[in-house]
Amino acid sequence: MNLGKGVAVMEVEDLLVLEYGDFGNALFGTGIPATVSFTVEWRGVNQRVNIKNTDSPADGGGWAGEVIRNVARMEWSGRVGNVSYESDPLATSSSSFAEIGKERNGVFFP
């Protein structure tokens, strides 16, 4: 991640997850092992925003952050059993809104 340039990349390969298939399976924890992989790229600087919430942490405050509003694109794939799913390539993806940034809270909050 380089906030100065407004770029970041997150890549995950073959992350083990559980495929529940429906609400009942999710409720009772009867999932089937599956894997997912994805790449997300954020790029550009449309707007820089500084946010600060000085309310009490008990009220959801006590944090500050710097956010870059930009665009992102993503590709992903998944496999459960012998069934595979795959998105179109990263180069064909687009978004109208995305954000990256950093937050300070707890002992790091000024």
Sequence and secondary structure as in RCSB ss.txt:
>XXXX:A:sequence
MNLGKGVAVMEVEDLLVLEYGDFGNALFGTGIPATVSFTVEWRGVNQRVNIKNTDSPADGGGWAGEVIRNVARME
WSGRVGNVSYESDPLATSSSSFAEIGKERNGVFFP
>XXXX:A:secstr
 BTTTTBEEEEEEEEEEEE  SHHHHHHT  EEEEEEEEEEEEEEEEEEEEEE S GGGT  EEEEEEEEEEEEE
EEEEETTEEEE   GGG   S EEEEEEEEGGG  
